[in-house]
Amino acid sequence: MAEKKLSSNTRMSKDERVASILLKAKQHLRQVGHENFSPVEVAQDCGVSEATIYRYFASKQDLLVRVAEFWVEELLAGSPVLNKNDSIYDRLRQVVRYSLWVIHSEPALSKFVLIVIRREPGFRASRIYSLNKRFTSNTTLVVQEAIDQGVFRNDVPPTMVRNMIFGTIEHEVWSYLLADGDFSLDESARLIADIVFKGLAVEPTINVETFNRSLEAIEKGVRDIDAAVAKLRD
């Protein structure tokens, strides 16, 4: 679909104009990072004056935050649907890999959200915080299902497991966001899923009665073998 060009001569609704500005601003942020983000250049890309930008956004920071919200909404709309027929481990690995992929494919936007927005005093009451909780909810649901099915132990809250997973993800990608390294999507996703799964997996319960019967059968087998060997010697 051809992109609608934004210009001062184009009649657009408020929602259309805001969406067009956000799209151009997201592209600009992706290219230059939040440190070099310029509303003036966004206005030039849109074909409007800087004053038009500030008609819809209170400040540069307001525009940047709205871009971040716009981006996370896109991620939520495009997040993969997990197959219920897949194992808990496979679904866990998939949600971890998707989160890693998001950061790997959009480092500038990820860096702005993780380093700048989260340090804002009102972050936990913000819309971006609510959107982020929705983004991580698939991970929480997979963990809760693992607990409900008896695959994971039930003495660790799913939210704590989620926090551990995303804390690990952040440490894994930090060098990449600082342009000082890279990481493998598949290998990192596998290792994180392995650590979580093996750390929370419920150990099989040993049935004492069954164990004793098996032990008796083994001991009887050993006695029978000893008796057979003794006969051969005679």
Secondary structure, DSSP 4 states (H G I P E B T S, - for coil): -PPPPP-TTS---HHHHHHHHHHHHHHHHHHHTGGG--HHHHHHHHTS-HHHHHHH-SSHHHHHHHHHHHHHHHHHHHPPPPPTTS-HHHHHHHHHHHHHHHHHH-HHHHHIIIIIGGGSTTGGGSHHHHHHHHHHHHHHHHHHHHHHTTSB-SSS-HHHHHHHHHHHHHHHHHHHHTTS----HHHHHHHHHHHHHHHHBPPPPP-HHHHHHHHHHHHHHHHHHHHHHHHHH-
